[in-house]
Amino acid sequence: MRSVRALLLLVMPLLLRSATTAASEDAASAREHEEIRYLALGDSFTAGTGSSPAEAFPSRLASLWRTDGRRVTLKNLAVDGYTTEDVREHELPETAPFRPTFVTLAIGANDYVHGWSADVYRSQVRVLFRGIIDAGVAPSRIVALPQPDWSRAPAAASIGDPRRIEADIVAFNAILRDEARAAGARWVDLYPLMRRQAEAKMFASDGLHPSARAHAEWAAALHEQVEP
């Protein structure tokens, strides 16, 4: 009897470990077969202005996931020149009908260009996160992204002092980061990469927006850091 008990004590942990491993593998396999319904919200930096929609980071990220064997449906609602108010009025209403399983939000540059204060921007961003969540998206499925360092772009000189613009970009990005975390969403800080790209003059031919290569690097970084 003691030998049987001893055998059971040896075998049971192995059986439990095997069952746990099998369950984990089944869950991973099921997840791999789930469709990623990716909704991209924002302005020109998400739309791919200066390049093309196919070269914008949402399209490139979707392509990387497809290479991984995932099924992906992408809807990029971003529009050149949009502010947080525009996103609220024109993009948010399309969120619930699309039923996204993954959302990126990158917005703020045009609020700044329009002269909106940091306080106004913060209140608008809160509304956007609440709207996305109310549309049925789990906070953990929302990824907020910084606006790039466009202060070094040739066209930025016509808007203001590049040093002041850069400081304000950092301040607006901090607001988006803080509000994302407060809402339970994820913040992926691509800004160090974006700053290096700006220093390397990786701008599109319009002299303002990031180049197609810059978008490709954003997508690669997101692919590495984010599990949809």
Sine and cosine of phi, psi and omega as CSV:
sin_phi,cos_phi,sin_psi,cos_psi,sin_omega,cos_omega
0.00,0.00,-0.68,0.73,0.00,-1.00
-0.89,0.46,-0.60,0.80,0.00,-1.00
-0.91,0.41,-0.59,0.80,0.03,-1.00
-0.91,0.41,-0.69,0.72,0.02,-1.00
-0.89,0.45,-0.66,0.75,0.02,-1.00
-0.89,0.46,-0.64,0.77,0.01,-1.00
-0.91,0.42,-0.65,0.76,0.02,-1.00
-0.90,0.44,-0.64,0.77,0.02,-1.00
-0.89,0.45,-0.51,0.86,0.03,-1.00
-0.98,0.18,-0.62,0.78,-0.11,-0.99
-0.99,0.17,-0.63,0.78,-0.10,-0.99
-0.84,0.54,-0.73,0.69,0.03,-1.00
-0.86,0.51,-0.59,0.81,0.01,-1.00
-0.92,0.40,-0.66,0.75,0.02,-1.00
-0.91,0.42,-0.67,0.74,0.01,-1.00
-0.90,0.43,-0.67,0.74,0.00,-1.00
-0.90,0.43,-0.64,0.77,0.01,-1.00
-0.91,0.41,-0.66,0.75,0.01,-1.00
-0.92,0.40,-0.65,0.76,0.02,-1.00
-0.90,0.44,-0.68,0.73,0.01,-1.00
-0.89,0.46,-0.69,0.72,0.00,-1.00
-0.89,0.45,-0.66,0.75,0.01,-1.00
-0.90,0.43,-0.66,0.76,0.02,-1.00
-0.90,0.43,-0.66,0.75,0.02,-1.00
-0.91,0.41,-0.63,0.78,0.03,-1.00
-0.90,0.43,-0.66,0.75,0.01,-1.00
-0.91,0.42,-0.67,0.75,0.01,-1.00
-0.91,0.42,-0.65,0.76,0.01,-1.00
-0.91,0.42,-0.66,0.75,0.02,-1.00
-0.90,0.44,-0.63,0.78,-0.01,-1.00
-0.91,0.40,-0.61,0.79,0.01,-1.00
-0.89,0.46,-0.46,0.89,-0.02,-1.00
-1.00,-0.02,-0.11,0.99,0.05,-1.00
-0.95,0.31,0.61,-0.79,0.05,-1.00
-0.97,0.24,0.71,-0.70,0.14,-0.99
-1.00,-0.02,0.88,-0.47,0.05,-1.00
-0.96,-0.28,0.99,-0.14,-0.17,-0.99
-0.99,-0.15,0.87,-0.49,0.05,-1.00
-0.94,-0.35,0.85,-0.53,0.00,-1.00
-0.96,-0.28,0.86,-0.52,-0.02,-1.00
-0.92,-0.40,0.63,-0.78,0.06,-1.00
0.45,-0.89,-0.48,-0.88,-0.10,-0.99
-0.88,-0.47,-0.52,-0.86,-0.08,-1.00
-0.88,0.47,-0.50,0.86,-0.03,-1.00
-0.94,0.33,-0.30,0.95,0.10,-0.99
-0.99,-0.17,-0.52,0.85,0.00,-1.00
-0.93,0.36,-0.44,0.90,-0.03,-1.00
1.00,-0.03,0.37,0.93,0.03,-1.00
-0.82,0.57,0.70,-0.71,-0.06,-1.00
0.99,-0.14,-0.32,0.95,0.08,-1.00
-0.80,-0.60,-0.93,-0.38,0.07,-1.00
-0.40,-0.92,0.34,-0.94,0.03,-1.00
-0.83,0.55,-0.58,0.81,-0.01,-1.00
-0.93,0.36,-0.39,0.92,0.00,-1.00
-0.99,-0.11,-0.12,0.99,0.01,-1.00
-0.94,0.35,0.41,-0.91,-0.11,-0.99
-0.86,0.50,-0.55,0.83,0.04,-1.00
-0.88,0.48,-0.68,0.73,0.02,-1.00
-0.91,0.42,-0.66,0.75,0.00,-1.00
-0.93,0.38,-0.62,0.78,0.03,-1.00
-0.91,0.42,-0.68,0.73,0.05,-1.00
-0.86,0.51,-0.64,0.77,0.01,-1.00
-0.90,0.43,-0.64,0.77,0.04,-1.00
-0.90,0.44,-0.66,0.75,0.04,-1.00
-0.90,0.43,-0.64,0.77,0.03,-1.00
-0.90,0.44,-0.59,0.81,0.07,-1.00
-0.88,0.47,-0.51,0.86,0.06,-1.00
-0.97,0.26,-0.10,1.00,-0.03,-1.00
1.00,-0.08,0.16,0.99,0.00,-1.00
-1.00,0.05,0.51,-0.86,0.13,-0.99
-1.00,0.03,0.79,-0.62,-0.09,-1.00
-0.73,-0.68,0.76,-0.65,0.19,-0.98
-0.90,-0.44,0.87,-0.49,-0.06,-1.00
-0.95,-0.32,0.70,-0.71,0.15,-0.99
-0.76,-0.64,0.94,-0.34,-0.01,-1.00
-0.98,-0.20,0.96,-0.29,-0.06,-1.00
-1.00,-0.06,-0.04,1.00,-0.10,-0.99
-0.88,0.47,0.60,-0.80,-0.05,-1.00
-0.71,-0.70,0.69,-0.72,0.04,-1.00
-0.84,0.55,0.76,-0.65,0.05,-1.00
1.00,0.02,-0.04,1.00,-0.07,-1.00
-0.95,0.31,0.61,-0.80,0.12,-0.99
-0.97,-0.24,0.05,-1.00,0.09,-1.00
-0.86,0.52,-0.58,0.81,0.02,-1.00
-0.91,0.42,-0.65,0.76,0.03,-1.00
-0.91,0.42,-0.65,0.76,0.03,-1.00
-0.88,0.48,-0.68,0.73,0.01,-1.00
-0.89,0.46,-0.67,0.74,-0.09,-1.00
-0.98,0.17,-0.59,0.81,-0.17,-0.98
-0.92,-0.40,-0.44,0.90,-0.04,-1.00
-0.99,-0.16,-0.67,0.74,-0.01,-1.00
-0.82,0.57,-0.67,0.75,-0.02,-1.00
-0.87,0.50,-0.33,0.94,0.00,-1.00
-1.00,-0.03,-0.02,1.00,-0.06,-1.00
-0.94,0.35,-0.84,0.55,-0.05,-1.00
-0.86,0.51,-0.73,0.69,0.00,-1.00
-0.87,0.50,-0.50,0.86,-0.02,-1.00
-0.97,0.23,-0.42,0.91,-0.02,-1.00
0.84,0.53,0.85,0.53,-0.06,-1.00
-0.94,0.33,0.54,-0.84,0.14,-0.99
-0.97,-0.25,-0.11,0.99,-0.01,-1.00
-0.44,-0.90,0.73,-0.68,-0.05,-1.00
-0.72,-0.69,0.70,-0.71,0.20,-0.98
-0.92,-0.38,0.61,-0.79,0.04,-1.00
-0.77,-0.64,0.87,-0.50,0.06,-1.00
-0.67,-0.74,0.94,-0.34,-0.13,-0.99
-0.40,-0.92,0.53,-0.85,0.09,-1.00
0.53,-0.85,-0.45,0.89,-0.07,-1.00
-0.88,0.48,-0.66,0.75,-0.05,-1.00
-0.97,0.23,-0.45,0.89,0.15,-0.99
-0.86,0.51,-0.69,0.72,0.00,-1.00
-0.91,0.41,-0.72,0.69,-0.02,-1.00
-0.88,0.48,-0.54,0.84,0.03,-1.00
-0.98,0.22,-0.09,1.00,0.04,-1.00
1.00,0.10,0.29,0.96,0.02,-1.00
-0.96,0.30,0.61,-0.79,-0.05,-1.00
-0.96,0.28,0.27,-0.96,0.04,-1.00
-0.89,0.46,-0.58,0.81,0.00,-1.00
-0.92,0.40,-0.66,0.75,0.04,-1.00
-0.90,0.43,-0.69,0.72,0.02,-1.00
-0.86,0.51,-0.71,0.71,-0.01,-1.00
-0.87,0.50,-0.72,0.70,-0.02,-1.00
-0.90,0.43,-0.60,0.80,0.01,-1.00
-0.93,0.37,-0.65,0.76,0.01,-1.00
-0.89,0.46,-0.64,0.77,0.04,-1.00
-0.86,0.51,-0.66,0.75,0.02,-1.00
-0.88,0.47,-0.65,0.76,-0.02,-1.00
-0.91,0.42,-0.72,0.69,0.01,-1.00
-0.89,0.46,-0.67,0.74,0.03,-1.00
-0.89,0.45,-0.63,0.77,0.01,-1.00
-0.91,0.42,-0.66,0.75,0.01,-1.00
-0.91,0.42,-0.69,0.72,0.00,-1.00
-0.91,0.42,-0.68,0.73,0.01,-1.00
-0.90,0.44,-0.38,0.93,0.03,-1.00
-0.98,0.18,-0.01,1.00,0.10,-1.00
0.96,-0.26,0.17,0.99,-0.01,-1.00
-1.00,-0.06,0.79,-0.61,0.05,-1.00
-0.90,0.43,0.68,-0.73,-0.01,-1.00
-0.79,0.61,-0.59,0.81,-0.02,-1.00
-0.93,0.37,-0.21,0.98,0.01,-1.00
-0.99,-0.13,0.10,0.99,0.03,-1.00
-0.96,-0.28,0.79,-0.61,0.02,-1.00
-0.87,-0.49,0.87,-0.50,0.05,-1.00
-1.00,-0.09,0.64,-0.77,-0.05,-1.00
-0.79,-0.61,0.56,-0.83,-0.01,-1.00
-0.96,0.28,0.39,-0.92,0.20,-0.98
-0.97,0.23,0.56,-0.83,-0.06,-1.00
-0.95,0.30,0.16,-0.99,0.04,-1.00
-0.99,0.13,1.00,0.05,0.01,-1.00
-1.00,-0.01,0.08,1.00,-0.01,-1.00
-0.91,0.41,-0.42,0.91,-0.01,-1.00
-1.00,-0.02,-0.04,1.00,0.01,-1.00
-0.93,0.36,0.57,-0.82,0.01,-1.00
-0.80,0.60,-0.61,0.79,-0.06,-1.00
-0.97,0.25,-0.25,0.97,-0.06,-1.00
-0.92,0.38,-0.44,0.90,-0.04,-1.00
-0.87,0.49,-0.46,0.89,0.00,-1.00
-0.98,0.21,-0.18,0.98,-0.03,-1.00
-0.99,-0.11,-0.55,0.84,-0.01,-1.00
0.20,-0.98,-0.14,-0.99,0.02,-1.00
-0.93,0.38,0.86,-0.52,-0.04,-1.00
-0.82,0.57,-0.61,0.79,0.00,-1.00
-0.91,0.41,-0.64,0.77,0.03,-1.00
-0.94,0.35,-0.65,0.76,0.02,-1.00
-0.87,0.49,-0.70,0.71,-0.02,-1.00
-0.88,0.47,-0.69,0.73,0.01,-1.00
-0.88,0.47,-0.64,0.77,0.00,-1.00
-0.95,0.32,-0.57,0.82,0.08,-1.00
-0.87,0.49,-0.72,0.70,0.02,-1.00
-0.88,0.48,-0.65,0.76,-0.01,-1.00
-0.92,0.40,-0.69,0.72,0.02,-1.00
-0.91,0.41,-0.63,0.78,0.04,-1.00
-0.89,0.46,-0.61,0.79,0.02,-1.00
-0.90,0.44,-0.60,0.80,0.05,-1.00
-0.90,0.44,-0.72,0.69,0.01,-1.00
-0.88,0.47,-0.66,0.75,0.04,-1.00
-0.87,0.50,-0.75,0.66,-0.05,-1.00
-0.91,0.42,-0.66,0.75,-0.02,-1.00
-0.95,0.32,-0.53,0.85,0.07,-1.00
-0.89,0.45,-0.75,0.67,-0.01,-1.00
-0.90,0.43,-0.61,0.79,0.03,-1.00
-0.90,0.43,-0.52,0.85,0.00,-1.00
-0.99,0.10,-0.12,0.99,-0.04,-1.00
1.00,0.02,0.09,1.00,0.02,-1.00
-0.99,0.12,0.16,-0.99,-0.01,-1.00
-0.99,-0.13,0.55,-0.83,0.07,-1.00
-0.89,-0.46,0.85,-0.52,0.06,-1.00
-0.93,-0.36,0.93,-0.38,-0.12,-0.99
-1.00,0.08,1.00,-0.02,0.06,-1.00
-1.00,0.04,0.01,1.00,-0.14,-0.99
-0.89,0.46,-0.64,0.77,0.07,-1.00
-0.84,0.54,-0.67,0.75,0.08,-1.00
-0.90,0.44,-0.71,0.71,-0.02,-1.00
-0.88,0.47,-0.60,0.80,0.01,-1.00
-0.92,0.39,-0.67,0.74,0.05,-1.00
-0.88,0.47,-0.62,0.78,0.03,-1.00
-0.90,0.43,-0.66,0.75,0.02,-1.00
-0.90,0.43,-0.65,0.76,0.03,-1.00
-0.90,0.44,-0.51,0.86,0.02,-1.00
-1.00,0.06,0.09,1.00,0.02,-1.00
0.87,0.50,0.66,0.75,0.03,-1.00
-1.00,0.08,0.93,0.36,0.00,-1.00
-0.92,-0.38,0.43,-0.90,0.05,-1.00
-0.95,0.30,0.10,-0.99,-0.05,-1.00
-0.92,0.40,-0.28,0.96,0.02,-1.00
-0.98,0.21,-0.09,1.00,0.07,-1.00
0.97,0.25,0.25,0.97,-0.02,-1.00
-0.70,-0.72,-0.75,0.66,-0.13,-0.99
-1.00,0.03,0.41,-0.91,0.04,-1.00
-0.89,0.46,0.47,-0.88,-0.01,-1.00
-0.97,0.25,0.19,-0.98,0.05,-1.00
-0.87,0.50,-0.60,0.80,0.03,-1.00
-0.90,0.43,-0.62,0.78,0.05,-1.00
-0.88,0.48,-0.70,0.72,0.04,-1.00
-0.86,0.51,-0.65,0.76,0.01,-1.00
-0.88,0.47,-0.63,0.78,0.02,-1.00
-0.94,0.34,-0.58,0.81,0.08,-1.00
-0.88,0.48,-0.73,0.68,-0.04,-1.00
-0.88,0.48,-0.67,0.74,0.01,-1.00
-0.89,0.46,-0.65,0.76,0.02,-1.00
-0.92,0.40,-0.66,0.75,0.03,-1.00
-0.91,0.41,-0.65,0.76,0.02,-1.00
-0.87,0.50,-0.59,0.81,-0.01,-1.00
-0.97,0.23,-0.55,0.83,-0.15,-0.99
-0.99,-0.16,-0.32,0.95,-0.15,-0.99
-0.89,-0.45,0.75,-0.66,0.12,-0.99
-0.97,-0.22,0.93,-0.36,-0.08,-1.00
-0.96,0.27,0.00,0.00,0.00,0.00
